């Protein structure tokens, strides 16, 4: 299995652009898969610089209904009209960020009209084939990320707390290994792994995901304690964690002493699984 970070907020690989957003390219024996499309076309400029041919991609899965994971979808569809595009059926609702002046953070609704777009129910497991499955239905609230509090959905009756029932997670299996790709993990990585264990009876070898711990202001003592407790709980599981994007470096710096070699921060252009022991 090959896994390359096409877009992340930061990175050290020469020639790579770094923009707030995420896109993960994965190769298996039978697939060329994208999870998320970053914020805009700079994701595909990175792909070209890395020698990754977008026309070879057969599947694009969007993890949730936010612009920084879906902004490149329309241009991808122009470059590759054959690839199937999978979204949760609730990803097209109106999602807003209430920090400062309220602003729309949802997807371009034109994505929903693309002929290759497929909308999936979130409460069942969708097996595309033995290598790829998609699941949602995460309802746990154990150490739910505090950054979610300012993220809302606009309804006819006004703004309500987003419950992230539009979030879905991708399981990629190849050569006896399993990798969970989680986008932002708004529902909390612990709750997502609880759901994984409920569905599959074990844990993935690795996780590739943001942890949604980013904050513009310094963390308070309660938030620091929550991040550290999350790391302590993650340490108990036989999983290797690759993280970036909405985790943020300050949160990583809190978690790293707890998780040690079990936690790796990624950047744009990095190939991450090649250096990992996933056995």
N, C-alpha and C positions, 0 to 999 in steps of 0.2 A: 504494500500500500504506500502510495506517495501522497503527501499532503503539503500544500504550499499556501502561505498567506498572501493573497493578491493585494489586499488592502487592510491597513490598520492605522490607527491614529499616529503612531510613531514607528520608527525603525532605523536601522543602521546600514542596510544593504545599499551600496552605491547605485544611484540612478533610479531608486524607487521613490514614488510620491507617497506622502503620508497625509491622509485626510480622515476626519472623524467618520468612522464607518467600518464595516467588516465585509470581507469576502474570502472564502476558503475554497481552494481548488483541490480536488482529491481524485487520484487515479486508483482504480482497482483492476482486477483481471478483466472485467467486462464493461467497466464504466469510466467515463470522464465526467465528473460531477462538480457542480458549483453549489455551495451553500452561501446564499446572500450575494449581493451585487454591488456593495459599497454605496456611496452617496451619488456618484456620477461617473462619467466616462474615464476619469483618471484610473479607475480600477482596470479598465481594458488596456490603457496605456502601459500599466505595470505588467499585465499579462503578456503583451507584445514584447516588452523589454526582456522578459524571462523566457521567451520562446514558447509560450503556451498558446496553442492555436484554438481560438474560441469556436471555430467551426467543427472541432472534434468533440465538443461538449455535447452530451446527449440529454442531460438533466440539469435544471436549475431549481433549487428549492429555496424559497424565501422563508426565513425563520419566524418573522412576525411583521405586523403592519406598520413599520416605521421607515421613514425616508432614507435613513443612513444605512439601511440594509437592502433597500429596493430601488434606490435612485438610478442604478445602472441597468435596470431590467429592460426598459424600452429600447435603449441602444443595443443591448445584447440581442434582443429579439430581431432587430434589423440585421445584425451581423449573422445570426444563426436562427432562422425561422423554423427550423426543424426540431430544435430541442424542446422537450416538455418543460413547462414551468408550473411548479406546485406551490400553492398558497393555502393557508387555513381559510376556511369559508368566511371567517369573521375579520380577515385582515383588511378588508376594504372599508371598514367603518371609520368614523372621524375621530382621530386621536390627536390630542393637544397636550402641550407642555405648559404648565401654569407658572413657571419661574419667570419673574419679572412681568413683562407684557405677554399675555397668552398668545401662543403661536401654534399653528398646525404642524404636526410632525408625521402625518400619515403618508400613505403611498399615493402615487399618481394613479388616479382611478382608471386611466386608460389601460393600465396593466390588466384589469379585469376583463377587458374586451378583446384581448389578444387571442387569436384562435388556438394557440398552444397552451393557454392557461387552464390549469385544472384546480378546482377548489375542493379541499379535503375537509371532512368533519374532524373536529379536534378530539372527540371522545373515543375514537377507535384507533387501532393500529393499522396503518396502511402499508402492506408489504408490496413494494414495487417488484422485487424479486429476492432471491436469497442473499444478495449483497446489500440491499438498501431497504430500510423501512423508516417510516415516519410516525411519530406518536405525539399526542398532546394529553389533555385531560389532567393536567397537574393542578391540584386543588389545595395541597398542603401549604401552610404558612409558617413553617419552622424557619426562624431567622430570615424572614422575608426582607429583601433589600429596602433600606430606608429611602433610597432615591426614587422608589416607585410612587411615593406619596404625592409628588407634584405632577404625575402623569395621569391624564384623564381621557374620557371618551365623551364627546358631545352628543347629547340626545335631544329629543324634542322638548324635554323638561329641563334642559340645562346640562351642566358638566357633572359627570359622576366619576368616581375613582375607577381607573382602568384595572380590571382583574386579570388581564393578560390571558384570557381564554382564546386569543388569536395567536398565541405563541405555539410553535411546533418544533420538534427536535428530530434530528436525523441520526440514525444508527447505520454505520457503514461497517460491513463485515468482509474480511478478505484474509485468506491464508490463516484461518483460525484465530484472527484477532478482531476485536470489536472496538470501534471508536465512536463516541457520542459527540456530535457537533451541535452546539446549543445557541448560537447567536449571542443574545444578551443575557440569557438566563434570568429574565425579569422575575420569574416565579421562584427564584432561589435555587442554586445548584443542589443543595441538600434535598429539596423537595422534588427536583427533577430526577435525581438519582434514586430517591425513594420510589418514584413512579417507575423508573427503569427496572428496579429490582422487583417490584410488584408484577410487572409485565413479563419479564424474562427470567427471573429467578436468580440472577447473578449481577455482576457489575461490569461495565466496560473496562477494557484495558487502559483506555485513555479518554480524556475529555478535551475538546477544543472549543473554548467559549469565553466570552466576557462574563463577568460576575455581577455587573451593574452595581458597583460600589463607588463610582465616580461622583465627585462633589466639587463645586466651584469654591466653596469655603473650607477652612480647616475642619477636620472631624472633631466632634465633641467627645467626651469620655464615654458616653453610652455607645456612640457609633464605633469607636475604636474597640470597645469590648465586644460588640456584635461581630465585627470583622474578625477579631481574634478567635472568638468562639466558633464562627463558621469554619475557620482554618483548622481548629482543633477537631471538629467533627469530620471534616473532609480527610484529615490525616488518618482516621480510623479505617478508611476504605482502601482496598487494594487497587487504587487508580492513580494514573499519572495525569497531572493537570497542566494543560497549555492554555494560557490566558493572555488577554490583552484588551484593546478597545475600551469598553466601559468599565473595566476593572479599575484602571488608573494605576500609575506607579505608586502613589502614596498608599493605596490599599495593598498593593503587592508587597511593599516594604513592611507592612504590618504582618502579612500572612507568611512571607518567606521564612522568617526564623522558626515558625511553627512547622511548616511543611517541608522545608529544606529542598532536597533534590526532587521531591515529589511535585514541585511547582516550577514551571518555566514560563517566562514572559516572552511573547513573540512580537515580531515587527513585520512591516511590509516587506515582501520578497523572501521571507525565510521559509526554508523547507524544514518542517519540524519533526516529523516522525522518523526520519532517516537516522537521527542520532539517539533515538529512544529505544530502550529495552522494554518492549511491550509484552514479553513473555510472562 
